[in-house]
């Protein structure tokens, strides 16, 4: 199981602790996404950042789509199947499955960025905006498997 974490709100005016936590999670800007393995440390970081990020369990088709459409190499070059075959000896489907089952990590591909830059979501965030938690109709916090719908709208 992997968590997809998306930074929903910008980083202007944050205190140093929150900025450092975003930096440790490799979330440089608003609308950036990372894939992380849940652990007690990571869950603690997510609770600290609950007013700035949203997260949930990503499924395999969404993960494949995210890597295919938004995977980038250094210099903002798109991730190609040829580069994957050369670097890790896998095609895109095999690589997405290996990442999903934790056999390999994104950081094992030389030159691949560990985060994905996304577009703002089509038709916007949830109806109550980016200042309320998902449980109250907003966009922030833990959203279980509903993260896949948001990711598809942002890819």
Long-range contacts (C-beta under 8 A, 24 or more apart in sequence): 1-37, 1-38, 1-57, 2-35, 2-36, 2-37, 2-38, 2-57, 2-58, 2-63, 2-99, 2-100, 2-102, 3-35, 3-36, 3-37, 3-38, 3-42, 3-46, 3-55, 3-56, 3-57, 3-58, 4-33, 4-34, 4-35, 4-55, 4-56, 4-57, 4-58, 4-62, 4-63, 4-66, 4-147, 4-151, 5-33, 5-34, 5-35, 5-36, 5-46, 5-53, 5-54, 5-55, 6-31, 6-32, 6-33, 6-53, 6-54, 6-55, 6-118, 6-147, 6-150, 6-151, 6-154, 7-31, 7-32, 7-33, 7-52, 7-53, 8-52, 8-53, 8-54, 8-125, 8-130, 8-139, 8-140, 9-51, 9-52, 9-53, 9-130, 9-140, 11-52, 14-52, 17-48, 18-48, 18-49, 18-52, 21-45, 21-48, 21-49, 22-49, 22-52, 25-49, 26-114, 26-115, 27-53, 27-115, 28-115, 29-117, 31-117, 31-118, 31-119, 31-120, 31-154, 32-115, 32-116, 32-117, 32-118, 33-66, 33-70, 33-115, 33-116, 33-118, 33-151, 33-154, 34-114, 34-115, 34-116, 35-63, 35-99, 35-106, 37-102, 46-142, 50-133, 50-140, 50-141, 50-142, 51-140, 52-140, 53-140, 54-134, 54-139, 54-140, 54-141, 54-142, 54-143, 54-147, 54-150, 55-141, 55-142, 55-143, 55-147, 56-142, 56-143, 56-144, 56-145, 56-146, 56-147, 56-148, 57-144, 57-145, 57-147, 58-147, 58-148, 58-151, 59-145, 59-148, 60-96, 60-97, 60-100, 62-148, 62-151, 62-152, 63-96, 63-99, 63-100, 64-92, 64-93, 64-96, 65-151, 65-152, 65-155, 66-116, 66-151, 66-155, 67-92, 67-95, 67-96, 67-99, 68-92, 68-96, 69-155, 70-116, 70-117, 70-118, 70-155, 71-112, 71-113, 71-116, 72-112, 72-113, 72-116, 72-117, 73-111, 73-112, 73-113, 74-111, 74-113, 79-109, 79-112, 83-109, 83-111, 84-109, 87-111, 87-112, 118-151, 118-154, 118-155, 119-154, 119-155, 120-154, 121-150, 121-153, 121-154, 122-153, 122-154, 123-153, 125-150
